[in-house]
Amino acid sequence: MQLATIATRAQIGIAAPAVRVEIHLSSGLPRTAIVGLPETAVRESKDRVRSAVLNSHFEFPMSRITINLAPADLPKDGGGRYDLAIALGILGASGQLNSATFKGFEFIGELALNGEIRPVCGALPAALACHAAGRALILPEGNAAEAARIPGACVLPARNLLQVCAHLNGSVLIDPQQPPPPAPSPPGADLAEVLGQPRAKRALAIAAAGSLNLLMSGPPGTGKTMLATRMPGILPPLEDDEWLEVASIRSVAGFDDVGDPRGLRPFRAPHRCASAVALVGGGGNPRPGEITLAHHGVLFPGELPEWPRRMLELLREPLESGTIAIARAARRVNFPARFQLLAAMNPCPCGYLGSGFRDCRCTPDQVQRYRDRLSGPLLDRFDLLVDVARPGDALFTAAADRHEESSAAIRERVIAARERQRLRQGTSNSTLGARELERVAPLTPDDQALLVAATHKWGLSARAYHRVLRVARSIADLEDTQAIASAHVAEALAYRVREAAADNPGMNSPRTFSTR
């Protein structure tokens, strides 16, 4: 009786649980059976492995071969990621390789019929788990660069099955993959390119400082999309643990490039025609959707009321919990989804209500139905609501003489504000609960009375009340003040209702943004 055991990794969401591949050769008619809840692509491994072994000039045993993928209750999918481990296990069980050499290694990779090793999805999470277990990982050359970014990880890139066998035999060793050199940070779009819109830029800076959600409303052509696409340029760089999560998500999703630690935060702008699976993730083997790809970054659904209401309501859970759960018959997968929601909308179906430069063609009923597509609970989850008006003609004629603050300058202030939050409470303002907000954002009796009066006058919910506090706290952090001043509370209220500060132009109209 011949038996061999070899270690590999499965893929469940962005996790990589350990899998033991057990190979047993016994007497009987030649037959290969794979057990342990294999999916179709995994069951097909036996045919790929047989051809790869023969074309690598090894003998394929003419025995009854039983391949067990343990644990048995864990569904095994992910295409051909188990091919390499199965092939090596067969060679070890048949005596063509010494099974003792498998100790200290893990193996992932899909085999071509000629023995070459093809890249697989989810190599980075597998490398992370392998490194945590104290083992070296042998994987395809196409996955080596992304896996080598893990500090201290031992990653061995292999081109084909024969090369792996030579390394295990000690005849020709594989050199560990070196981490790729840091890539220059790509220049992002600069906020200085947006002419005017000081109030919208101010709202962007506040949202970036507190990791808050922002909804912009305005006619077409006022720069809402331009403002949104420049949001990553004013956000702080990713921390090391944040980048590993973002890179793991991209690896699982099948992206060729997992990104660089020094790059910009993710920015995803799904189209309103996208399906629910594309937005939140799913499928037979659940894959991450747009909200997960925007993890630690920005999600920008343009023309928000044009989205199906069912799709918009799907955003409520991840906005509160920072995760999205996808349940299937055989499994339940949790994907991270802690993103900033940055959205845009027109004031009416035609887009020109109150624009001042073009007549609106919509009836009052049409306008009301259009705005009612956004439910109150969804609007409550926006911290800032801002109107984006059309710039005056004088702005364009004097554009060459104007000085607009650059994204780099705003980013420095945002980084300083985030650092104050980290030192004070260990997290961003967006994640603070009610009790924590009362501690870090105390108000004077006069400011408390103002906020309570505004809550009653405009029918703000308890959630909106606390979001006003978060905005006020973020404004104070952005201005490097320890205490929240009355001006901070008034400005925060101005991003919910217009009447909160009637002397300031450009305030949001309650007709446009209902917070009830």
TAQUI-V800232 format. One record per residue. N is the residue number from 1. NEAR is the number of other ideal C-beta (glycine too) atoms within 8 Angstrom. Layout:
<<N NEAR> <N NEAR>>
This chain:
<<1 5> <2 8> <3 9> <4 12> <5 11> <6 13> <7 14> <8 15> <9 15> <10 12> <11 14> <12 9> <13 10> <14 11> <15 8> <16 13> <17 9> <18 10> <19 14> <20 10> <21 16> <22 11> <23 16> <24 12> <25 13> <26 8> <27 4> <28 7> <29 4> <30 7> <31 7> <32 8> <33 7> <34 12> <35 9> <36 12> <37 10> <38 11> <39 10> <40 5> <41 10> <42 15> <43 9> <44 9> <45 15> <46 12> <47 7> <48 14> <49 13> <50 10> <51 10> <52 16> <53 15> <54 10> <55 9> <56 11> <57 5> <58 9> <59 7> <60 8> <61 9> <62 4> <63 10> <64 10> <65 14> <66 9> <67 16> <68 10> <69 16> <70 9> <71 6> <72 9> <73 4> <74 12> <75 7> <76 13> <77 11> <78 13> <79 9> <80 14> <81 15> <82 15> <83 14> <84 17> <85 13> <86 15> <87 13> <88 16> <89 15> <90 16> <91 12> <92 15> <93 15> <94 11> <95 6> <96 7> <97 11> <98 7> <99 9> <100 5> <101 10> <102 13> <103 5> <104 5> <105 12> <106 13> <107 14> <108 17> <109 17> <110 14> <111 17> <112 10> <113 8> <114 8> <115 13> <116 9> <117 16> <118 11> <119 9> <120 15> <121 11> <122 14> <123 15> <124 16> <125 15> <126 16> <127 15> <128 13> <129 13> <130 14> <131 13> <132 6> <133 8> <134 4> <135 11> <136 11> <137 17> <138 14> <139 18> <140 15> <141 9> <142 6> <143 15> <144 13> <145 8> <146 12> <147 16> <148 13> <149 11> <150 12> <151 4> <152 4> <153 12> <154 8> <155 14> <156 14> <157 11> <158 15> <159 7> <160 11> <161 15> <162 9> <163 11> <164 15> <165 13> <166 9> <167 13> <168 12> <169 9> <170 6> <171 4> <172 6> <173 5> <174 11> <175 5> <176 9> <177 11> <178 5> <179 7> <180 8> <181 4> <182 7> <183 8> <184 4> <185 8> <186 6> <187 3> <188 9> <189 9> <190 10> <191 16> <192 8> <193 9> <194 12> <195 11> <196 7> <197 12> <198 6> <199 9> <200 13> <201 13> <202 8> <203 13> <204 15> <205 13> <206 15> <207 17> <208 13> <209 16> <210 17> <211 11> <212 16> <213 14> <214 16> <215 14> <216 16> <217 14> <218 13> <219 15> <220 6> <221 5> <222 11> <223 13> <224 12> <225 8> <226 10> <227 16> <228 14> <229 11> <230 16> <231 16> <232 13> <233 13> <234 13> <235 12> <236 7> <237 6> <238 11> <239 6> <240 7> <241 6> <242 9> <243 11> <244 11> <245 12> <246 16> <247 13> <248 14> <249 15> <250 12> <251 15> <252 14> <253 10> <254 6> <255 7> <256 2> <257 5> <258 11> <259 9> <260 7> <261 10> <262 7> <263 9> <264 10> <265 11> <266 13> <267 12> <268 13> <269 9> <270 10> <271 5> <272 11> <273 3> <274 9> <275 5> <276 9> <277 9> <278 8> <279 13> <280 14> <281 14> <282 9> <283 7> <284 5> <285 7> <286 13> <287 10> <288 12> <289 14> <290 12> <291 16> <292 14> <293 12> <294 13> <295 14> <296 10> <297 14> <298 15> <299 13> <300 13> <301 12> <302 11> <303 10> <304 12> <305 10> <306 5> <307 11> <308 6> <309 8> <310 7> <311 12> <312 14> <313 9> <314 10> <315 12> <316 10> <317 9> <318 14> <319 9> <320 7> <321 6> <322 8> <323 10> <324 13> <325 8> <326 12> <327 6> <328 9> <329 3> <330 5> <331 9> <332 7> <333 11> <334 9> <335 15> <336 11> <337 13> <338 8> <339 14> <340 13> <341 12> <342 13> <343 13> <344 14> <345 11> <346 12> <347 13> <348 12> <349 8> <350 9> <351 10> <352 14> <353 11> <354 7> <355 11> <356 5> <357 6> <358 6> <359 4> <360 10> <361 5> <362 11> <363 5> <364 6> <365 6> <366 10> <367 13> <368 8> <369 8> <370 11> <371 10> <372 6> <373 9> <374 10> <375 8> <376 9> <377 7> <378 12> <379 13> <380 11> <381 12> <382 13> <383 12> <384 13> <385 13> <386 14> <387 12> <388 12> <389 9> <390 10> <391 10> <392 6> <393 5> <394 6> <395 11> <396 8> <397 6> <398 8> <399 8> <400 4> <401 4> <402 8> <403 3> <404 9> <405 8> <406 9> <407 13> <408 8> <409 8> <410 15> <411 13> <412 8> <413 11> <414 15> <415 9> <416 9> <417 14> <418 13> <419 8> <420 10> <421 13> <422 9> <423 5> <424 7> <425 8> <426 4> <427 7> <428 8> <429 14> <430 11> <431 8> <432 11> <433 6> <434 6> <435 6> <436 9> <437 13> <438 8> <439 7> <440 11> <441 11> <442 7> <443 10> <444 6> <445 6> <446 7> <447 11> <448 9> <449 8> <450 12> <451 14> <452 8> <453 8> <454 14> <455 11> <456 7> <457 7> <458 13> <459 8> <460 11> <461 10> <462 5> <463 8> <464 12> <465 11> <466 10> <467 13> <468 15> <469 13> <470 16> <471 16> <472 14> <473 16> <474 15> <475 13> <476 13> <477 15> <478 12> <479 7> <480 7> <481 9> <482 3> <483 6> <484 12> <485 8> <486 9> <487 6> <488 14> <489 15> <490 11> <491 12> <492 13> <493 14> <494 13> <495 13> <496 16> <497 14> <498 10> <499 9> <500 12> <501 11> <502 7> <503 3> <504 7> <505 3> <506 7> <507 13> <508 14> <509 8> <510 11> <511 4> <512 10> <513 12> <514 8> <515 15> <516 6>>
